[in-house]
Amino acid sequence: MQLNPAERTFPPFSLKRLMETCFGPGSEERLCVLIDLPDPAEIKDFAFLDNPRLSIQNYGYKVFYQAFKNGGLEEMNYKGGEIFAYRETGGSNLDMEDECYDVNGKLLSLDKDIYSQYQLILVVSTFSATAPLTAKAKEFGFRGATLHGLNQIIVDTGLSVDYQEVSADAEKLRLGLTRADWFELDFEVEGVTTTLKLFTNGQEAQKSHGLCPPGKPDVANLPAGEVYFVPDGAEGQFPFKYDEETLGLLTVENGKIVSSRLIYGDYALIEEHNAKLKDDPMIGAIGELGFGTQVLPFSGRDIQDEKILGTIHVATGRDDHLGGKLTPDLFKEHKNASHDDVLYAPHKTPEVRVPEVRMQRDGKSTVIMGNYKPGDYMVNLLKS
């Protein structure tokens, strides 16, 4: 396995290869593309294509919709190929409004006209739709994929890999991390060293590996490539980057962030976060611990960058799409029931060092990562 992304080469992007690898050969299933727009009615006559701020949705149109309409459906043995728009949710993994529109400007219902009528649904969006789409897939029986934040780097690399190989590598790492008792993440920032401890209590590790074969409702998150846990609890402290100028230190007790303290920057952001935590403590619930498994270039978008070997992410909020118990109804307001990944990667958090990540399993502590690089333990797992 090539561990240096700068030395790795990728084949040209092929939608046919991606679809057949991730979903299996087409069998005349009805397929559609969903995009999110600030005003979903702007899908009429493809008006959104003239808005340079909607580059993600443009990729949904060019890479998927146009390719399907220009012979891809027949070549891959699918039907349909329509594109629809729904209103952007404003937050990661928030539930989507039911209203949507077609290219003629007709108002439709996601439940009645999309989820119940299509067997394969691809969502290309600004905000992740993985959690709500996964819930709808279980309810209506379709398969699909979420591809939020698409850009050219992702198309050329993260969507051009062989997902059979991605799945195999993810499984090697999953088996090497599964049934751990806990993980300890060490952080260093501005001369301060802290540790976040996440309890997994022997649970089976899960993987996001890009394969969504026929036979059962499921939703893939593409690009894929991670091993993850839904922690049973957490304690300690870890840094949080609010923006390029502001860094805070979060305190975690009993599985929830309870407070933030300013390290440097805009204190108003710290005050605002603390007010939200006080108003709705579920906002601070720790919902995921994830490790990237792929060797890819950084894209500047978390959907790919959190899948890169050597990165780590901790998520807050709902985790029902991951098999957890943090469901939207537990939050005080709908807008609070998001799932937000906090990614630690060299390009995104250069101010933060992660000198060591340790796994406790079978009475033994093992270093698995350090300084945004996989440790010998993980490298040897991939070589096995």
Secondary structure, 3 states (H helix, E strand, C coil): CCCCHHHCCCCCCCHHHHHHHHHCCCCCEEEEEEEEECCHHHHHHHHHHHCCCCHHHHHHHHHHHHHHHHHHHHHHCEEEEEEEEEECCCCCCCCCCCEEECCCCCEEEHHHHHHCCCCEEEEECCCCCHHHHHHHHHHHCCEEEECCCCCHHHHHHHCCCCHHHHHHHHHHHHHHHCCCCEEEEEEEECCEEEEEEEECCCCCCEEECCCCCCCCCEEEECCCCEEEECCCEEEEEEEEEEECCEEEEEEEECCEEEEEEEEECCHHHHHHHHHHHHHCHHHHEEEEEEEECECCCCCCCHHHHCCECCCEEEEEECCHHHCCCCCHHHCCCHHHCCEEEEEECCCCCCCCEEEEEEEEECCEEEEEEECCEECHHHHHHHHC
